[in-house]
Amino acid sequence: MTNNRFKSILFAAVLLLGVLAINMPAQDVKTVAPESVGLSSERLERLTKAMQEDIDQKVTGGIIVLIARHGSIAYHKAFGMADIESGKKMQTDHLFRLYSMTKPVTSVALLTLFEEGKFQLSDPLEKYIPAFKNVKVFVNTDEKGRTILEEPKRKITIQDVFRHTAGFSYGFGGTPVEKCYQQAGIDFGKMDTLKELVDKMATCPLLYQPGEQWVYSVAHDVQAYLVEYFSGMRFDKYVQSKIIQPLAMKDAVFGIPKEYVSRYTTNYGPKKEGGLEPIDKPQSSNYARYTDHPFGGLSLSSTTMDYYRFAQMLLNGGKLGNVRILGKKTVELMTANNLPPQIPDIGMGGGTGYGLGVSSLINPALSGNLGSQGNFGWGGAAATSVVIDPKEDLVALYFTQLMPNEMSMIGRFQTLVYQAIID
């Protein structure tokens, strides 16, 4: 074989390997014995017992728990029923309405565009959404009940939109700002597009001066609009092409597509006299509208396995297998506490800050639970939750469908996960 021919064959082989690497799916997930990743099987039985007690005592209808360490799943179990009335048992591949666990996915989508240089976090929001140029800030009402407004001390930045410090609200309260949201028709059950949302928001004043408070809000839906603005794609299509498909999240979908209905769990609420009652059946759920009308603060559905793939990508610094979604430094910034010094925490038991779309644990002692400084994650309205811990190389998922969300259940879950770490 001539030297030139050998070089040609070698070049072709390298090129083929490169093509295969680019098209190779995100890594398969391994299941291992708990002890092999520093968890105690005996101590995990405490978690098993507690989850089953919640089912037996009708605290919730069904639960799925997934715990992974060092990139492998060590515990993945289903408890109770996906639908009590029909006797359908919970299976580990059942689908859950994620509600606000959509938010970290939305933030990752917008951060991919940040990495492309489409914007800076310090950019004023009005640069891309001019309707916010003339927005005012609510101060108070006078003796006649008229709203007093003032000029913003500074512009809303995109970083404010990421971290819930923009001055927005959810419109659930009774302040003049929240009443304005209600009168403007800011209602996810009725709005059709993200542009409609931001146009309506811009007609209302801000609840507070930008950067001076942390108030949970529709900010992630503004992020989703920015994804559309910078990408030129509909929000859900962008998420599917840039996150869901590359990470092989094969059952992650928006809303409740008709072909998936049978795999969804029923959402329950407590009865006044005790026990549970169904409040949202998959066959008639309002969540189904988000299949065609996606939003950034809610609308995704997923299995525990699919959300685990997303969480593990973040734990790995933006990469899963051969697929990279974000750069390492971007994930570091996303998961660090981004709150300004005048906002000590987000009021969730103390010691918890907020990054770019996820909570960030500042001080485990102040939080009053087991954990590590730098934990990050978030939860959903129907009691879904993820904890991602870089120090312990850990992902822990708790999925149920229960409204209102009972935070004590999730707190106990976190305690039982961490007490099982022995190495």
C-alpha positions in Angstrom: 0.0 0.0 0.0 1.4 3.4 -1.0 1.9 6.0 1.6 -0.7 8.3 0.0 -3.3 5.6 -0.1 -2.7 4.8 3.5 -3.2 8.5 4.4 -6.4 8.6 2.4 -7.8 5.5 4.2 -6.7 6.9 7.6 -8.4 10.2 6.8 -11.6 8.5 5.8 -11.7 6.4 8.9 -11.1 9.5 11.2 -13.9 11.3 9.3 -16.3 8.4 9.7 -15.6 8.2 13.4 -16.3 11.9 13.7 -19.6 11.5 11.9 -20.5 8.6 14.2 -19.6 10.5 17.3 -21.7 13.5 16.2 -24.8 11.3 15.6 -24.3 9.0 18.5 -27.1 9.3 21.0 -26.6 10.4 24.6 -25.2 7.6 26.8 -27.3 4.7 28.0 -28.2 4.6 31.7 -26.7 1.9 33.9 -28.4 0.4 36.9 -26.1 -0.7 39.7 -26.2 -2.0 43.3 -26.5 0.9 45.8 -23.3 -0.1 47.6 -21.3 0.2 44.4 -21.9 3.9 44.4 -21.7 4.5 48.1 -25.3 4.1 49.1 -26.6 1.8 51.8 -29.3 -0.7 50.7 -30.3 -1.1 54.4 -30.7 2.7 54.8 -32.6 3.0 51.5 -35.2 0.6 53.0 -36.1 3.5 55.3 -37.0 5.4 52.2 -39.0 2.5 50.8 -40.9 2.2 54.0 -41.7 5.9 54.2 -43.0 6.0 50.6 -45.2 3.0 51.1 -46.6 4.6 54.4 -47.6 7.7 52.4 -49.5 5.4 50.0 -51.1 3.3 52.8 -52.2 6.5 54.7 -53.6 8.0 51.5 -51.3 11.0 51.6 -50.9 10.6 47.8 -52.0 8.1 45.2 -48.7 7.0 43.7 -45.0 7.8 43.8 -41.9 7.1 41.7 -38.4 7.7 43.2 -35.2 7.7 41.3 -31.7 8.0 42.8 -28.5 8.1 40.8 -24.9 8.5 41.9 -21.7 8.7 40.0 -23.7 8.5 36.7 -25.6 5.2 37.5 -29.1 4.6 38.9 -29.0 2.8 42.3 -32.7 3.1 43.2 -35.8 3.4 40.9 -39.1 2.3 42.4 -42.8 2.9 41.9 -45.3 2.9 44.7 -49.1 2.9 44.8 -51.5 3.6 41.9 -51.3 5.7 38.8 -55.1 5.8 39.0 -56.8 4.6 42.2 -60.3 4.4 40.8 -59.4 1.9 38.0 -56.8 0.1 40.0 -54.0 1.0 37.6 -50.7 0.4 39.4 -47.9 2.9 39.2 -45.1 1.9 36.8 -41.7 3.5 36.5 -42.5 4.6 32.9 -45.6 6.5 33.7 -45.8 10.2 32.6 -46.2 13.1 35.0 -47.3 16.7 34.4 -44.2 18.6 35.4 -45.7 22.1 35.8 -42.8 24.3 37.1 -40.1 21.6 36.6 -40.5 22.9 33.0 -38.6 26.1 34.2 -35.1 24.6 34.3 -35.5 23.2 30.8 -36.7 26.6 29.5 -33.6 28.3 31.1 -31.3 25.8 29.5 -32.9 26.5 26.1 -32.3 30.3 26.5 -28.7 29.7 27.8 -27.9 27.8 24.6 -28.7 31.0 22.7 -26.7 33.0 25.3 -23.7 30.7 24.3 -24.2 31.7 20.7 -23.7 35.3 21.6 -27.3 36.3 20.9 -27.5 38.5 24.1 -25.8 39.3 27.3 -27.3 38.8 30.7 -26.9 42.5 31.4 -28.8 43.6 28.4 -32.0 45.5 29.1 -35.1 43.4 28.4 -36.6 46.3 26.3 -33.8 45.9 23.8 -35.6 42.8 22.6 -39.1 43.4 23.8 -39.7 47.2 23.2 -43.1 47.0 24.9 -41.3 47.2 28.2 -39.7 50.5 27.5 -42.3 52.6 29.2 -43.1 50.2 32.1 -43.7 51.9 35.5 -43.3 50.5 39.0 -46.2 50.2 41.5 -45.6 52.2 44.8 -48.9 52.3 46.6 -52.5 53.6 46.4 -53.7 57.0 47.5 -56.6 57.8 49.9 -59.0 57.5 46.9 -57.7 54.1 45.9 -55.8 55.3 42.9 -52.6 53.6 42.0 -49.3 55.5 42.6 -46.6 54.6 40.1 -42.9 55.7 39.7 -40.2 55.3 37.2 -37.9 52.3 37.4 -34.6 53.0 39.1 -32.9 50.9 36.5 -33.9 48.8 33.5 -35.1 45.2 33.8 -32.2 43.0 32.6 -32.3 39.5 31.1 -30.6 38.3 34.3 -33.5 39.6 36.2 -35.8 37.6 34.0 -33.8 34.4 34.7 -33.7 34.9 38.5 -37.2 36.3 39.3 -36.0 39.8 40.2 -37.6 41.6 37.3 -40.7 42.9 39.1 -43.2 40.5 37.5 -45.9 38.5 39.3 -48.1 35.5 38.7 -51.2 37.6 39.2 -52.7 35.4 41.9 -52.9 38.1 44.7 -54.9 41.2 45.4 -52.5 44.0 44.7 -53.3 46.5 41.9 -50.5 44.9 39.9 -52.0 41.4 40.3 -55.4 42.7 39.5 -54.0 44.3 36.4 -52.7 40.8 35.3 -56.2 39.4 35.9 -57.9 42.1 34.0 -55.4 41.9 31.1 -56.3 38.2 30.7 -52.9 36.7 31.8 -54.3 33.2 32.2 -52.5 30.2 30.9 -55.8 28.4 30.4 -56.8 31.0 27.8 -53.7 32.5 26.2 -52.6 31.0 22.9 -49.0 32.4 22.4 -46.0 33.6 24.3 -46.2 36.9 22.4 -49.7 37.4 23.7 -48.4 36.9 27.2 -45.6 39.5 27.0 -47.8 42.0 25.2 -50.3 41.8 28.1 -47.6 41.9 30.8 -46.2 45.1 29.4 -49.5 46.9 30.0 -49.2 46.3 33.7 -46.8 48.0 36.2 -44.0 46.2 37.9 -44.7 44.9 41.4 -41.4 46.2 42.7 -38.2 47.9 41.6 -36.1 45.6 39.4 -33.4 43.7 41.4 -34.9 44.6 44.8 -37.0 41.5 45.6 -37.3 37.9 44.6 -40.9 37.1 43.6 -41.9 33.9 41.8 -43.5 34.9 38.6 -44.2 34.4 34.9 -40.5 35.3 34.2 -39.8 31.9 32.7 -42.5 32.4 30.2 -40.8 35.6 29.2 -37.7 33.5 28.8 -39.6 31.2 26.5 -40.6 34.2 24.3 -37.0 35.2 24.1 -36.1 31.7 22.9 -38.5 32.3 20.1 -37.2 35.8 19.4 -33.5 34.7 19.2 -34.0 31.3 17.5 -36.8 32.1 15.1 -38.4 28.8 16.1 -41.5 28.1 18.2 -40.5 27.5 21.8 -41.5 23.8 22.0 -39.9 23.0 18.6 -36.6 24.5 19.8 -36.6 22.6 23.1 -37.4 19.4 21.2 -34.6 19.9 18.7 -31.9 21.2 21.1 -32.6 19.4 24.3 -35.2 16.6 24.2 -34.0 14.8 21.1 -30.2 15.1 21.7 -30.6 13.8 25.2 -32.8 10.9 24.0 -35.6 11.9 26.3 -37.9 9.7 24.3 -41.1 10.3 26.4 -40.7 14.0 27.2 -43.5 15.9 25.6 -45.5 19.1 25.9 -49.0 18.9 27.4 -50.7 15.6 27.1 -50.6 14.3 23.5 -53.6 12.0 22.7 -51.3 9.0 22.0 -49.8 9.3 25.5 -53.0 9.6 27.5 -53.0 6.0 28.8 -49.5 6.5 30.3 -50.4 9.5 32.5 -51.1 9.4 36.2 -54.2 10.9 37.8 -53.7 14.1 39.8 -55.2 14.0 43.3 -56.2 16.4 46.0 -57.1 15.9 49.7 -60.7 15.4 50.7 -62.1 17.5 53.5 -63.1 14.3 55.4 -59.7 12.7 54.7 -58.3 10.6 51.9 -57.9 11.6 48.3 -60.1 12.6 45.4 -59.2 12.9 41.7 -58.9 16.5 40.6 -57.4 16.1 37.2 -57.8 13.0 35.0 -55.5 12.6 32.0 -58.5 12.0 29.6 -60.0 15.4 30.5 -57.0 17.4 31.8 -56.6 21.1 31.1 -52.9 20.4 30.8 -53.6 18.9 27.4 -53.9 22.4 25.9 -50.1 22.9 26.4 -49.5 20.4 23.6 -50.6 23.1 21.2 -50.0 26.1 23.4 -46.6 25.6 25.1 -45.4 28.0 27.8 -42.0 28.3 29.6 -43.1 28.1 33.2 -45.2 25.0 32.8 -46.3 22.6 30.0 -43.7 19.8 29.9 -44.5 16.2 30.8 -42.0 13.5 31.4 -41.1 10.1 32.9 -38.6 10.0 35.8 -36.1 8.4 33.5 -36.3 11.2 30.9 -36.0 14.0 33.5 -33.1 12.1 35.0 -31.2 12.3 31.7 -31.7 16.1 31.7 -30.6 16.4 35.3 -27.5 14.2 34.8 -26.5 16.4 31.8 -26.5 19.4 34.2 -24.6 17.4 36.9 -22.0 16.5 34.2 -21.4 20.2 33.4 -23.7 20.3 30.4 -22.9 17.0 28.8 -24.4 13.5 28.6 -22.4 10.8 26.9 -21.3 12.3 23.6 -23.9 15.0 23.6 -23.1 18.5 24.9 -25.9 20.9 25.5 -24.1 23.6 27.4 -20.5 24.5 28.3 -19.2 23.8 31.7 -18.8 27.5 32.7 -22.4 28.2 31.6 -23.7 25.4 34.0 -21.5 26.8 36.8 -23.1 30.2 36.4 -26.6 28.8 36.0 -26.4 26.8 39.2 -24.7 29.4 41.4 -26.7 31.8 43.5 -27.3 34.8 41.2 -29.3 36.9 43.7 -28.0 40.4 44.5 -26.6 41.0 48.0 -29.8 42.8 49.2 -31.8 39.6 48.7 -30.4 37.0 51.2 -32.5 34.0 50.0 -35.8 33.1 48.4 -37.6 32.4 51.6 -37.8 28.6 51.4 -36.7 27.8 54.9 -33.6 30.0 54.7 -30.2 29.4 53.1 -31.6 28.9 49.6 -30.7 31.3 46.7 -31.7 31.2 43.1 -29.6 30.8 40.0 -30.5 31.1 36.3 -33.7 28.9 36.5 -32.9 26.7 39.5 -32.7 27.0 43.2 -29.2 27.1 44.7 -28.4 25.9 48.3 -26.3 28.5 50.0 -26.2 27.1 53.5 -27.5 23.6 54.4 -27.7 24.4 58.1 -30.1 27.4 57.5 -32.2 25.2 55.2 -32.8 22.8 58.1 -32.2 19.6 56.1 -29.4 17.3 54.9 -27.7 18.5 51.7 -24.6 20.1 50.3 -23.7 23.7 49.6 -24.3 24.1 45.9 -27.2 21.7 45.6 -29.6 22.9 42.9 -32.9 21.9 41.4 -36.6 22.8 41.4 -40.1 21.3 41.9 -43.5 21.4 40.3 -47.0 22.3 41.6 -48.1 18.7 41.6 -45.3 17.6 44.0 -42.6 16.7 41.5 -39.0 17.6 42.6 -35.4 17.2 41.6 -32.2 17.6 43.7 -28.9 17.7 41.9 -25.8 17.7 44.1 -22.3 18.2 42.4 -20.4 17.5 45.7 -22.0 14.1 46.2 -22.3 13.4 42.4 -26.0 12.7 43.0 -29.4 13.1 41.3 -32.6 12.4 43.3 -36.1 12.6 41.8 -39.4 12.4 43.6 -42.5 12.3 41.3 -46.1 12.2 42.4 -49.3 14.0 41.3 -50.8 15.8 44.3 -52.2 19.3 44.7 -51.6 21.4 46.6 -47.9 20.5 46.8 -47.0 19.2 50.3 -43.5 20.5 50.8 -43.0 18.4 54.0 -43.2 15.2 51.9 -40.4 16.4 49.6 -38.3 17.6 52.6 -38.6 14.1 54.2 -37.7 12.5 50.9 -34.5 14.6 50.8 -33.6 13.6 54.3 -34.1 9.9 53.5 -32.0 10.1 50.3 -29.0 11.8 52.1 -29.0 9.6 55.1 -28.4 6.7 52.8 -25.0 8.0 51.7 -22.3 6.1 53.4 -19.3 6.7 51.2 
